[in-house]
Amino acid sequence: MRKVALVAGGMATWGIRPATWSDLVQEAGTALFSSVPNLEAKDVDSLFVGAAQPERLAFQSHVAPMAAELLGIRPTRFIRRVELACASGQSAIHDAYAAIAAGLSDVAVVLGVEKMNLPSMAEATTSMANVLDRAWDGVHGGTAPPFFAMVAQRHMQEYGTTPEQMAAVSMKNHRFANTNPTAQFYSKTFTLEKLLGSPFVSPPLRLGDCSSMTDGSAAVLLVGEELARKYTDTPAWIAATSQYSDFHNLANMPSLTHWVGLEKAAQDLYRRGRTSPSNVQVAEVHDCFTISEIIEYEELGFCAKGKGGAFAADGQGDLGGKVVVNPRGGLLGCGHPLGATGVGQAVEVLHQFQSKVPEKRLVSGAREALTHNLSGSANAHTLTLYRREN
């Protein structure tokens, strides 16, 4: 297997947009190609599109050929849409990585895109229930807010986690989002008092504990090692990938607070990458809810089990802490356009390595980073490890 490098990335602006699905594709594509002056459409041999529910949210299927046409490329090796709910974008990166590592592709664009805001919010939220075992968990109310509320309630009972500790996660990520012009909440300030006073969505989770329904897109360029320096002097090398899924129906979840799948995926990632949690300087993790990031601290090995709340409150996931978590603003600050989220995380890692982000969120000299997405009811976990040097 040959080495694979992430060499360029581009972002659309995320938020509640009047833009169509096609508009979002073109915005991310324009941003990507504009960032690499010597990249031509004819150079791209493969396209991988991360998109969770375009059929229901944008009323469009067969989206990969449509996206290729919108981007002005003609893939000759791979063209496909990748779906794994909230991890669709990062899974598309995994597929592109595997194709290039195997020598079946040389230059691949990975596009993540989701148009989530429909005229009817009821229709959009109903579509989200498709991610679950709809015939059981979906119709019985096991959708994301109540499920993660149960997770939070249990974590509070077992470990003494507090609303203030969860709010600390949100406050950090929204502050980082204030440095990111593409973030949905770029221009909004969230104090601890404001977060703790926001309306309940599903107790104990308040509005400030929840990520948003977001329209957005992002794109990255992956190439084989012999082409990396053609496009950048500072590539982000993919050092390892991992995935793990251990259940689907909620009745089979081993524990609300011990995410076995993430623990095992992280252990596999560190083994494959020949590293450890202490070497990771930047982590882009799946903070769909504040309690998610707290549990992810624990399962990724950044702190001991049950100590995630204190880790957040003590600023250990912030600049100057043990590891900088979600410096672009996370899902809480940027929003969560399902298929685009994992690709947006990858763009942030690359730009951190290239020192292309504002000083207020720059992890100076970062050389090792990971990205994480969960999907479903925290039943499937997807991880990628990046290094600045080959």
C-alpha atoms as a printed R data frame, in Angstrom:
    type eleno elety resid chain resno       x      y       z
1   ATOM     1    CA   MET     A     1   0.000  0.000   0.000
2   ATOM     2    CA   ARG     A     2   1.244  3.458  -0.831
3   ATOM     3    CA   LYS     A     3   0.941  6.515   1.374
4   ATOM     4    CA   VAL     A     4  -2.050  8.801   0.920
5   ATOM     5    CA   ALA     A     5  -2.078 12.541   1.548
6   ATOM     6    CA   LEU     A     6  -4.805 15.091   2.138
7   ATOM     7    CA   VAL     A     7  -3.509 18.116   0.245
8   ATOM     8    CA   ALA     A     8  -6.346 20.651  -0.094
9   ATOM     9    CA   GLY     A     9  -9.759 21.513   1.283
10  ATOM    10    CA   GLY     A    10 -12.575 23.967   0.766
11  ATOM    11    CA   MET     A    11 -15.714 24.927   2.679
12  ATOM    12    CA   ALA     A    12 -19.080 26.456   1.899
13  ATOM    13    CA   THR     A    13 -20.733 28.624   4.518
14  ATOM    14    CA   TRP     A    14 -22.855 26.497   6.851
15  ATOM    15    CA   GLY     A    15 -26.234 27.486   8.248
16  ATOM    16    CA   ILE     A    16 -29.879 27.812   7.292
17  ATOM    17    CA   ARG     A    17 -29.378 28.594   3.639
18  ATOM    18    CA   PRO     A    18 -31.657 29.452   0.702
19  ATOM    19    CA   ALA     A    19 -29.075 27.572  -1.389
20  ATOM    20    CA   THR     A    20 -30.095 24.357  -3.115
21  ATOM    21    CA   TRP     A    21 -28.281 21.025  -2.863
22  ATOM    22    CA   SER     A    22 -26.632 21.807  -6.211
23  ATOM    23    CA   ASP     A    23 -25.578 25.267  -5.022
24  ATOM    24    CA   LEU     A    24 -23.860 23.716  -1.994
25  ATOM    25    CA   VAL     A    25 -21.965 21.269  -4.216
26  ATOM    26    CA   GLN     A    26 -20.667 24.082  -6.385
27  ATOM    27    CA   GLU     A    27 -19.724 26.304  -3.437
28  ATOM    28    CA   ALA     A    28 -17.533 23.623  -1.858
29  ATOM    29    CA   GLY     A    29 -16.082 22.661  -5.232
30  ATOM    30    CA   THR     A    30 -15.237 26.267  -6.061
31  ATOM    31    CA   ALA     A    31 -13.552 26.690  -2.680
32  ATOM    32    CA   LEU     A    32 -11.505 23.529  -3.195
33  ATOM    33    CA   PHE     A    33 -10.330 24.268  -6.737
34  ATOM    34    CA   SER     A    34  -9.609 27.903  -5.867
35  ATOM    35    CA   SER     A    35  -7.293 26.762  -3.093
36  ATOM    36    CA   VAL     A    36  -5.148 24.683  -5.503
37  ATOM    37    CA   PRO     A    37  -4.220 26.799  -8.539
38  ATOM    38    CA   ASN     A    38  -2.429 23.950 -10.314
39  ATOM    39    CA   LEU     A    39  -5.316 21.487  -9.941
40  ATOM    40    CA   GLU     A    40  -7.317 20.991 -13.122
41  ATOM    41    CA   ALA     A    41 -10.602 19.157 -13.474
42  ATOM    42    CA   LYS     A    42  -8.999 16.666 -15.869
43  ATOM    43    CA   ASP     A    43  -6.537 15.611 -13.169
44  ATOM    44    CA   VAL     A    44  -9.292 14.176 -10.953
45  ATOM    45    CA   ASP     A    45  -9.912 10.490 -11.621
46  ATOM    46    CA   SER     A    46 -12.337  9.718  -8.770
47  ATOM    47    CA   LEU     A    47 -15.221 11.317  -6.867
48  ATOM    48    CA   PHE     A    48 -16.627 10.127  -3.553
49  ATOM    49    CA   VAL     A    49 -19.737 11.920  -2.296
50  ATOM    50    CA   GLY     A    50 -20.714 11.725   1.374
51  ATOM    51    CA   ALA     A    51 -24.457 12.320   1.564
52  ATOM    52    CA   ALA     A    52 -26.789 10.855   4.185
53  ATOM    53    CA   GLN     A    53 -30.327 11.507   2.978
54  ATOM    54    CA   PRO     A    54 -30.512 13.478  -0.282
55  ATOM    55    CA   GLU     A    55 -33.518 11.395  -1.361
56  ATOM    56    CA   ARG     A    56 -35.658 12.681   1.509
57  ATOM    57    CA   LEU     A    57 -34.043 16.025   2.304
58  ATOM    58    CA   ALA     A    58 -33.287 17.235  -1.244
59  ATOM    59    CA   PHE     A    59 -35.591 14.876  -3.182
60  ATOM    60    CA   GLN     A    60 -32.665 13.777  -5.337
61  ATOM    61    CA   SER     A    61 -31.062 10.369  -5.827
62  ATOM    62    CA   HIS     A    62 -28.164  9.260  -8.071
63  ATOM    63    CA   VAL     A    63 -26.275 12.224  -6.677
64  ATOM    64    CA   ALA     A    64 -22.655 11.316  -7.444
65  ATOM    65    CA   PRO     A    65 -22.909 11.745 -11.262
66  ATOM    66    CA   MET     A    66 -24.889 14.928 -10.674
67  ATOM    67    CA   ALA     A    67 -22.170 16.276  -8.374
68  ATOM    68    CA   ALA     A    68 -19.458 15.347 -10.887
69  ATOM    69    CA   GLU     A    69 -21.225 17.334 -13.586
70  ATOM    70    CA   LEU     A    70 -21.666 20.306 -11.255
71  ATOM    71    CA   LEU     A    71 -17.950 20.198 -10.404
72  ATOM    72    CA   GLY     A    72 -16.938 19.884 -14.043
73  ATOM    73    CA   ILE     A    73 -15.089 16.599 -13.572
74  ATOM    74    CA   ARG     A    74 -15.351 13.272 -15.412
75  ATOM    75    CA   PRO     A    75 -14.281 10.456 -13.073
76  ATOM    76    CA   THR     A    76 -12.639  7.510 -14.810
77  ATOM    77    CA   ARG     A    77 -11.806  5.294 -11.802
78  ATOM    78    CA   PHE     A    78 -14.402  5.690  -9.026
79  ATOM    79    CA   ILE     A    79 -17.662  7.566  -8.767
80  ATOM    80    CA   ARG     A    80 -19.984  6.805  -5.880
81  ATOM    81    CA   ARG     A    81 -22.151  8.140  -3.097
82  ATOM    82    CA   VAL     A    82 -21.263  6.939   0.414
83  ATOM    83    CA   GLU     A    83 -23.892  6.753   3.169
84  ATOM    84    CA   LEU     A    84 -23.335  6.119   6.870
85  ATOM    85    CA   ALA     A    85 -25.679  8.698   8.396
86  ATOM    86    CA   CYS     A    86 -23.647 11.266  10.374
87  ATOM    87    CA   ALA     A    87 -20.376  9.583   9.376
88  ATOM    88    CA   SER     A    88 -21.084  9.664   5.624
89  ATOM    89    CA   GLY     A    89 -18.417 12.292   4.874
90  ATOM    90    CA   GLN     A    90 -15.616 10.652   6.824
91  ATOM    91    CA   SER     A    91 -16.595  7.250   5.410
92  ATOM    92    CA   ALA     A    92 -16.232  8.732   1.927
93  ATOM    93    CA   ILE     A    93 -12.710  9.826   2.905
94  ATOM    94    CA   HIS     A    94 -11.995  6.257   4.021
95  ATOM    95    CA   ASP     A    95 -13.152  4.888   0.659
96  ATOM    96    CA   ALA     A    96 -11.010  7.369  -1.257
97  ATOM    97    CA   TYR     A    97  -8.033  6.560   0.973
98  ATOM    98    CA   ALA     A    98  -8.451  2.831   0.369
99  ATOM    99    CA   ALA     A    99  -8.717  3.301  -3.405
100 ATOM   100    CA   ILE     A   100  -5.571  5.427  -3.578
101 ATOM   101    CA   ALA     A   101  -3.608  3.238  -1.171
102 ATOM   102    CA   ALA     A   102  -4.446  0.212  -3.320
103 ATOM   103    CA   GLY     A   103  -3.280  1.970  -6.490
104 ATOM   104    CA   LEU     A   104  -6.752  2.028  -8.020
105 ATOM   105    CA   SER     A   105  -6.964  5.820  -7.970
106 ATOM   106    CA   ASP     A   106  -4.417  8.639  -7.969
107 ATOM   107    CA   VAL     A   107  -6.330 11.887  -7.485
108 ATOM   108    CA   ALA     A   108  -9.684 11.831  -5.702
109 ATOM   109    CA   VAL     A   109 -12.105 14.544  -4.654
110 ATOM   110    CA   VAL     A   110 -14.210 13.814  -1.595
111 ATOM   111    CA   LEU     A   111 -17.308 15.952  -1.334
112 ATOM   112    CA   GLY     A   112 -19.604 16.049   1.690
113 ATOM   113    CA   VAL     A   113 -22.957 17.767   1.317
114 ATOM   114    CA   GLU     A   114 -26.348 17.914   3.004
115 ATOM   115    CA   LYS     A   115 -29.346 20.188   2.479
116 ATOM   116    CA   MET     A   116 -31.304 19.679   5.709
117 ATOM   117    CA   ASN     A   117 -33.650 22.616   6.130
118 ATOM   118    CA   LEU     A   118 -36.978 22.004   4.428
119 ATOM   119    CA   PRO     A   119 -40.046 24.274   4.427
120 ATOM   120    CA   SER     A   120 -41.564 21.773   6.864
121 ATOM   121    CA   MET     A   121 -39.408 21.118   9.942
122 ATOM   122    CA   ALA     A   122 -41.713 18.212  10.801
123 ATOM   123    CA   GLU     A   123 -40.801 16.522   7.531
124 ATOM   124    CA   ALA     A   124 -37.074 17.064   8.115
125 ATOM   125    CA   THR     A   125 -37.108 15.719  11.664
126 ATOM   126    CA   THR     A   126 -39.254 12.744  10.637
127 ATOM   127    CA   SER     A   127 -36.685 11.906   7.989
128 ATOM   128    CA   MET     A   128 -33.980 11.872  10.655
129 ATOM   129    CA   ALA     A   129 -35.764  8.963  12.362
130 ATOM   130    CA   ASN     A   130 -34.829  6.819   9.354
131 ATOM   131    CA   VAL     A   131 -31.336  6.521  10.814
132 ATOM   132    CA   LEU     A   132 -32.717  4.363  13.624
133 ATOM   133    CA   ASP     A   133 -34.382  0.991  13.586
134 ATOM   134    CA   ARG     A   134 -37.460  2.883  12.457
135 ATOM   135    CA   ALA     A   135 -39.988  0.121  13.081
136 ATOM   136    CA   TRP     A   136 -38.992  0.023  16.751
137 ATOM   137    CA   ASP     A   137 -36.728  2.795  18.054
138 ATOM   138    CA   GLY     A   138 -37.976  5.451  15.646
139 ATOM   139    CA   VAL     A   139 -41.694  5.132  16.233
140 ATOM   140    CA   HIS     A   140 -41.175  4.741  19.991
141 ATOM   141    CA   GLY     A   141 -39.426  8.091  20.275
142 ATOM   142    CA   GLY     A   142 -35.806  6.972  20.385
143 ATOM   143    CA   THR     A   143 -34.670  9.845  18.177
144 ATOM   144    CA   ALA     A   144 -31.481 11.784  18.834
145 ATOM   145    CA   PRO     A   145 -32.487 14.331  21.537
146 ATOM   146    CA   PRO     A   146 -34.292 11.871  23.840
147 ATOM   147    CA   PHE     A   147 -31.654  9.192  23.305
148 ATOM   148    CA   PHE     A   148 -28.753 11.486  24.187
149 ATOM   149    CA   ALA     A   149 -30.823 12.875  27.071
150 ATOM   150    CA   MET     A   150 -30.933  9.330  28.468
151 ATOM   151    CA   VAL     A   151 -27.162  9.120  27.984
152 ATOM   152    CA   ALA     A   152 -26.714 12.400  29.868
153 ATOM   153    CA   GLN     A   153 -29.050 11.354  32.682
154 ATOM   154    CA   ARG     A   154 -27.165  8.104  33.149
155 ATOM   155    CA   HIS     A   155 -23.738  9.769  33.039
156 ATOM   156    CA   MET     A   156 -24.896 12.268  35.650
157 ATOM   157    CA   GLN     A   157 -26.167  9.462  37.875
158 ATOM   158    CA   GLU     A   158 -23.053  7.302  37.528
159 ATOM   159    CA   TYR     A   159 -20.334  9.958  37.603
160 ATOM   160    CA   GLY     A   160 -21.823 13.157  38.968
161 ATOM   161    CA   THR     A   161 -21.588 15.030  35.682
162 ATOM   162    CA   THR     A   162 -23.279 18.434  35.927
163 ATOM   163    CA   PRO     A   163 -25.156 20.784  33.579
164 ATOM   164    CA   GLU     A   164 -22.341 23.291  34.098
165 ATOM   165    CA   GLN     A   165 -19.775 20.794  32.826
166 ATOM   166    CA   MET     A   166 -21.861 20.091  29.731
167 ATOM   167    CA   ALA     A   167 -22.325 23.821  29.166
168 ATOM   168    CA   ALA     A   168 -18.525 24.232  29.338
169 ATOM   169    CA   VAL     A   169 -18.267 22.084  26.207
170 ATOM   170    CA   SER     A   170 -20.791 24.238  24.365
171 ATOM   171    CA   MET     A   171 -19.220 27.497  25.495
172 ATOM   172    CA   LYS     A   172 -15.764 26.371  24.289
173 ATOM   173    CA   ASN     A   173 -17.012 25.221  20.915
174 ATOM   174    CA   HIS     A   174 -19.123 28.313  20.293
175 ATOM   175    CA   ARG     A   175 -16.135 30.502  21.202
176 ATOM   176    CA   PHE     A   176 -14.041 28.631  18.639
177 ATOM   177    CA   ALA     A   177 -16.858 29.054  16.091
178 ATOM   178    CA   ASN     A   178 -16.526 32.827  16.530
179 ATOM   179    CA   THR     A   179 -13.150 32.485  14.745
180 ATOM   180    CA   ASN     A   180 -14.631 30.501  11.848
181 ATOM   181    CA   PRO     A   181 -16.544 32.501   9.186
182 ATOM   182    CA   THR     A   182 -18.011 29.318   7.661
183 ATOM   183    CA   ALA     A   183 -19.626 28.267  10.980
184 ATOM   184    CA   GLN     A   184 -23.385 28.542  11.441
185 ATOM   185    CA   PHE     A   185 -22.973 30.433  14.737
186 ATOM   186    CA   TYR     A   186 -19.959 32.512  13.726
187 ATOM   187    CA   SER     A   187 -21.527 35.794  14.782
188 ATOM   188    CA   LYS     A   188 -23.317 34.647  17.952
189 ATOM   189    CA   THR     A   189 -21.922 34.730  21.488
190 ATOM   190    CA   PHE     A   190 -22.891 32.134  24.086
191 ATOM   191    CA   THR     A   191 -22.115 32.773  27.732
192 ATOM   192    CA   LEU     A   192 -22.443 30.158  30.446
193 ATOM   193    CA   GLU     A   193 -25.516 31.966  31.769
194 ATOM   194    CA   LYS     A   194 -27.136 32.040  28.333
195 ATOM   195    CA   LEU     A   195 -26.477 28.337  27.762
196 ATOM   196    CA   LEU     A   196 -27.781 27.301  31.179
197 ATOM   197    CA   GLY     A   197 -30.865 29.448  30.645
198 ATOM   198    CA   SER     A   198 -31.715 28.178  27.160
199 ATOM   199    CA   PRO     A   199 -34.944 26.160  26.752
200 ATOM   200    CA   PHE     A   200 -35.029 22.455  27.477
201 ATOM   201    CA   VAL     A   201 -35.154 20.230  24.397
202 ATOM   202    CA   SER     A   202 -35.104 16.910  26.240
203 ATOM   203    CA   PRO     A   203 -34.067 17.235  29.901
204 ATOM   204    CA   PRO     A   204 -31.334 17.558  30.978
205 ATOM   205    CA   LEU     A   205 -30.327 18.715  27.475
206 ATOM   206    CA   ARG     A   206 -31.068 22.339  26.694
207 ATOM   207    CA   LEU     A   207 -30.984 24.038  23.311
208 ATOM   208    CA   GLY     A   208 -27.360 25.030  23.935
209 ATOM   209    CA   ASP     A   209 -26.434 21.360  24.395
210 ATOM   210    CA   CYS     A   210 -27.677 20.386  20.913
211 ATOM   211    CA   SER     A   211 -26.228 20.750  17.427
212 ATOM   212    CA   SER     A   212 -28.377 22.209  14.661
213 ATOM   213    CA   MET     A   213 -30.110 21.161  11.473
214 ATOM   214    CA   THR     A   214 -27.704 22.709   8.991
215 ATOM   215    CA   ASP     A   215 -27.213 23.167   5.255
216 ATOM   216    CA   GLY     A   216 -23.569 22.874   4.267
217 ATOM   217    CA   SER     A   217 -20.829 21.291   2.201
218 ATOM   218    CA   ALA     A   218 -17.079 20.730   2.203
219 ATOM   219    CA   ALA     A   219 -14.578 19.152  -0.166
220 ATOM   220    CA   VAL     A   220 -11.060 17.743   0.105
221 ATOM   221    CA   LEU     A   221  -8.429 16.463  -2.306
222 ATOM   222    CA   LEU     A   222  -6.623 13.170  -1.631
223 ATOM   223    CA   VAL     A   223  -3.660 11.997  -3.708
224 ATOM   224    CA   GLY     A   224  -1.010  9.288  -3.803
225 ATOM   225    CA   GLU     A   225   2.307 10.065  -2.135
226 ATOM   226    CA   GLU     A   226   4.168 10.774  -5.380
227 ATOM   227    CA   LEU     A   227   1.768 13.641  -6.177
228 ATOM   228    CA   ALA     A   228   1.496 15.210  -2.736
229 ATOM   229    CA   ARG     A   229   4.218 17.853  -3.150
230 ATOM   230    CA   LYS     A   230   2.727 18.915  -6.470
231 ATOM   231    CA   TYR     A   231  -0.197 20.424  -4.607
232 ATOM   232    CA   THR     A   232   1.185 21.487  -1.222
233 ATOM   233    CA   ASP     A   233   4.344 21.695   0.862
234 ATOM   234    CA   THR     A   234   2.388 20.678   3.972
235 ATOM   235    CA   PRO     A   235   0.234 17.617   3.352
236 ATOM   236    CA   ALA     A   236  -1.731 15.822   6.057
237 ATOM   237    CA   TRP     A   237  -0.783 12.162   5.756
238 ATOM   238    CA   ILE     A   238  -3.418  9.583   6.639
239 ATOM   239    CA   ALA     A   239  -1.656  7.419   9.201
240 ATOM   240    CA   ALA     A   240  -4.533  5.085  10.098
241 ATOM   241    CA   THR     A   241  -8.282  4.602   9.890
242 ATOM   242    CA   SER     A   242 -10.725  2.533  11.927
243 ATOM   243    CA   GLN     A   243 -14.416  1.766  12.262
244 ATOM   244    CA   TYR     A   244 -16.466 -0.275  14.700
245 ATOM   245    CA   SER     A   245 -20.154 -1.066  15.038
246 ATOM   246    CA   ASP     A   246 -21.505 -3.214  17.848
247 ATOM   247    CA   PHE     A   247 -25.337 -2.919  17.710
248 ATOM   248    CA   HIS     A   248 -28.185 -1.087  16.005
249 ATOM   249    CA   ASN     A   249 -31.434 -1.610  17.896
250 ATOM   250    CA   LEU     A   250 -31.270  0.233  21.208
251 ATOM   251    CA   ALA     A   251 -32.312 -2.925  23.056
252 ATOM   252    CA   ASN     A   252 -28.873 -4.306  22.209
253 ATOM   253    CA   MET     A   253 -26.834 -1.325  23.447
254 ATOM   254    CA   PRO     A   254 -24.343 -2.636  26.049
255 ATOM   255    CA   SER     A   255 -24.260  0.606  28.061
256 ATOM   256    CA   LEU     A   256 -25.515  4.150  27.722
257 ATOM   257    CA   THR     A   257 -22.284  5.598  29.104
258 ATOM   258    CA   HIS     A   258 -19.626  3.120  27.978
259 ATOM   259    CA   TRP     A   259 -19.422  3.331  24.206
260 ATOM   260    CA   VAL     A   260 -17.671  0.051  23.542
261 ATOM   261    CA   GLY     A   261 -17.561  0.636  19.799
262 ATOM   262    CA   LEU     A   262 -15.663  3.910  20.161
263 ATOM   263    CA   GLU     A   263 -13.279  2.454  22.730
264 ATOM   264    CA   LYS     A   264 -12.426 -0.442  20.413
265 ATOM   265    CA   ALA     A   265 -12.197  1.777  17.314
266 ATOM   266    CA   ALA     A   266  -9.813  4.109  19.168
267 ATOM   267    CA   GLN     A   267  -7.636  1.245  20.365
268 ATOM   268    CA   ASP     A   268  -7.463 -0.072  16.797
269 ATOM   269    CA   LEU     A   269  -6.612  3.384  15.437
270 ATOM   270    CA   TYR     A   270  -3.764  3.886  17.908
271 ATOM   271    CA   ARG     A   271  -2.420  0.398  17.213
272 ATOM   272    CA   ARG     A   272  -2.502  0.844  13.449
273 ATOM   273    CA   GLY     A   273  -1.044  4.327  13.700
274 ATOM   274    CA   ARG     A   274   1.607  3.264  16.239
275 ATOM   275    CA   THR     A   275   0.680  6.065  18.574
276 ATOM   276    CA   SER     A   276  -1.237  6.793  21.768
277 ATOM   277    CA   PRO     A   277  -3.794  9.349  22.992
278 ATOM   278    CA   SER     A   278  -1.026 11.417  24.578
279 ATOM   279    CA   ASN     A   279   0.446 12.149  21.136
280 ATOM   280    CA   VAL     A   280  -2.771 13.607  19.705
281 ATOM   281    CA   GLN     A   281  -2.700 17.409  19.731
282 ATOM   282    CA   VAL     A   282  -5.888 18.171  17.782
283 ATOM   283    CA   ALA     A   283  -9.106 16.157  17.893
284 ATOM   284    CA   GLU     A   284 -12.188 16.898  15.818
285 ATOM   285    CA   VAL     A   285 -14.889 14.831  17.529
286 ATOM   286    CA   HIS     A   286 -18.621 14.338  17.108
287 ATOM   287    CA   ASP     A   287 -20.231 16.760  19.562
288 ATOM   288    CA   CYS     A   288 -23.784 16.347  18.282
289 ATOM   289    CA   PHE     A   289 -24.671 16.931  21.940
290 ATOM   290    CA   THR     A   290 -22.474 18.194  24.756
291 ATOM   291    CA   ILE     A   291 -22.635 14.842  26.549
292 ATOM   292    CA   SER     A   292 -21.256 13.195  23.398
293 ATOM   293    CA   GLU     A   293 -18.007 15.142  23.565
294 ATOM   294    CA   ILE     A   294 -17.672 14.354  27.270
295 ATOM   295    CA   ILE     A   295 -17.982 10.604  26.683
296 ATOM   296    CA   GLU     A   296 -15.671 10.841  23.675
297 ATOM   297    CA   TYR     A   297 -12.931 12.336  25.881
298 ATOM   298    CA   GLU     A   298 -13.166  9.160  27.935
299 ATOM   299    CA   GLU     A   299 -13.389  6.538  25.199
300 ATOM   300    CA   LEU     A   300 -10.618  8.150  23.134
301 ATOM   301    CA   GLY     A   301  -8.326  7.878  26.153
302 ATOM   302    CA   PHE     A   302  -7.893 11.593  26.850
303 ATOM   303    CA   CYS     A   303  -9.084 11.098  30.431
304 ATOM   304    CA   ALA     A   304 -10.257  8.322  32.743
305 ATOM   305    CA   LYS     A   305 -13.770  6.886  32.599
306 ATOM   306    CA   GLY     A   306 -16.222  9.167  34.351
307 ATOM   307    CA   LYS     A   307 -13.849 12.145  34.335
308 ATOM   308    CA   GLY     A   308 -15.038 13.705  31.055
309 ATOM   309    CA   GLY     A   309 -17.132 16.346  32.780
310 ATOM   310    CA   ALA     A   310 -14.225 17.525  34.909
311 ATOM   311    CA   PHE     A   311 -11.967 17.390  31.829
312 ATOM   312    CA   ALA     A   312 -14.333 19.836  30.098
313 ATOM   313    CA   ALA     A   313 -14.749 22.141  33.082
314 ATOM   314    CA   ASP     A   314 -10.991 22.277  33.693
315 ATOM   315    CA   GLY     A   315 -10.320 23.403  30.091
316 ATOM   316    CA   GLN     A   316  -8.330 20.287  29.213
317 ATOM   317    CA   GLY     A   317  -9.977 20.190  25.777
318 ATOM   318    CA   ASP     A   318  -9.148 23.841  25.108
319 ATOM   319    CA   LEU     A   319  -6.044 25.730  23.996
320 ATOM   320    CA   GLY     A   320  -3.434 25.203  26.685
321 ATOM   321    CA   GLY     A   321  -5.083 21.961  27.794
322 ATOM   322    CA   LYS     A   322  -4.181 18.340  27.229
323 ATOM   323    CA   VAL     A   323  -5.589 18.167  23.682
324 ATOM   324    CA   VAL     A   324  -7.426 20.833  21.684
325 ATOM   325    CA   VAL     A   325 -10.859 19.461  20.831
326 ATOM   326    CA   ASN     A   326 -13.048 20.890  18.062
327 ATOM   327    CA   PRO     A   327 -11.069 24.075  17.354
328 ATOM   328    CA   ARG     A   328 -13.226 24.951  14.321
329 ATOM   329    CA   GLY     A   329 -16.299 25.048  16.592
330 ATOM   330    CA   GLY     A   330 -17.472 21.460  16.391
331 ATOM   331    CA   LEU     A   331 -21.005 20.476  15.478
332 ATOM   332    CA   LEU     A   332 -22.326 22.723  18.232
333 ATOM   333    CA   GLY     A   333 -20.742 25.842  16.773
334 ATOM   334    CA   CYS     A   334 -20.602 24.995  13.065
335 ATOM   335    CA   GLY     A   335 -23.831 23.054  12.727
336 ATOM   336    CA   HIS     A   336 -24.218 19.476  11.540
337 ATOM   337    CA   PRO     A   337 -24.956 18.986   7.822
338 ATOM   338    CA   LEU     A   338 -24.735 15.198   8.070
339 ATOM   339    CA   GLY     A   339 -22.733 14.254   4.971
340 ATOM   340    CA   ALA     A   340 -20.482 17.305   5.186
341 ATOM   341    CA   THR     A   341 -19.451 17.132   8.849
342 ATOM   342    CA   GLY     A   342 -16.622 14.600   8.559
343 ATOM   343    CA   VAL     A   343 -15.207 16.359   5.508
344 ATOM   344    CA   GLY     A   344 -15.291 19.710   7.307
345 ATOM   345    CA   GLN     A   345 -13.333 18.132  10.164
346 ATOM   346    CA   ALA     A   346 -10.656 16.997   7.699
347 ATOM   347    CA   VAL     A   347 -10.398 20.509   6.249
348 ATOM   348    CA   GLU     A   348  -9.764 21.858   9.747
349 ATOM   349    CA   VAL     A   349  -6.988 19.333  10.418
350 ATOM   350    CA   LEU     A   350  -5.236 20.226   7.172
351 ATOM   351    CA   HIS     A   351  -5.522 23.952   7.812
352 ATOM   352    CA   GLN     A   352  -4.240 23.495  11.368
353 ATOM   353    CA   PHE     A   353  -1.159 21.706  10.002
354 ATOM   354    CA   GLN     A   354  -0.713 24.481   7.441
355 ATOM   355    CA   SER     A   355  -1.257 27.283  10.021
356 ATOM   356    CA   LYS     A   356  -4.105 28.643   7.895
357 ATOM   357    CA   VAL     A   357  -6.495 29.229  10.782
358 ATOM   358    CA   PRO     A   358  -6.737 32.322  13.012
359 ATOM   359    CA   GLU     A   359  -4.387 32.579  15.968
360 ATOM   360    CA   LYS     A   360  -7.291 32.275  18.403
361 ATOM   361    CA   ARG     A   361  -7.788 28.653  17.422
362 ATOM   362    CA   LEU     A   362  -4.364 27.668  16.064
363 ATOM   363    CA   VAL     A   363  -2.648 24.695  17.696
364 ATOM   364    CA   SER     A   364   0.866 25.843  16.918
365 ATOM   365    CA   GLY     A   365   3.185 23.093  15.692
366 ATOM   366    CA   ALA     A   366   0.511 20.375  15.720
367 ATOM   367    CA   ARG     A   367   1.797 17.211  14.104
368 ATOM   368    CA   GLU     A   368  -0.818 14.588  14.956
369 ATOM   369    CA   ALA     A   369  -4.606 14.861  14.833
370 ATOM   370    CA   LEU     A   370  -7.646 12.638  14.726
371 ATOM   371    CA   THR     A   371 -11.198 13.003  13.499
372 ATOM   372    CA   HIS     A   372 -14.196 11.114  14.866
373 ATOM   373    CA   ASN     A   373 -17.798 10.696  13.817
374 ATOM   374    CA   LEU     A   374 -20.451  8.593  15.445
375 ATOM   375    CA   SER     A   375 -23.559  7.558  13.563
376 ATOM   376    CA   GLY     A   376 -26.945  6.266  14.595
377 ATOM   377    CA   SER     A   377 -27.409  5.909  18.331
378 ATOM   378    CA   ALA     A   378 -23.656  6.013  18.972
379 ATOM   379    CA   ASN     A   379 -23.600  2.469  17.596
380 ATOM   380    CA   ALA     A   380 -21.076  3.009  14.779
381 ATOM   381    CA   HIS     A   381 -17.846  4.966  15.106
382 ATOM   382    CA   THR     A   382 -15.463  6.152  12.395
383 ATOM   383    CA   LEU     A   383 -11.942  7.480  13.051
384 ATOM   384    CA   THR     A   384  -9.042  8.834  11.006
385 ATOM   385    CA   LEU     A   385  -5.531  9.628  12.230
386 ATOM   386    CA   TYR     A   386  -3.534 12.327  10.430
387 ATOM   387    CA   ARG     A   387   0.162 13.212  10.664
388 ATOM   388    CA   ARG     A   388   1.981 16.259   9.395
389 ATOM   389    CA   GLU     A   389   5.014 14.255   8.278
390 ATOM   390    CA   ASN     A   390   5.117 11.057   6.217
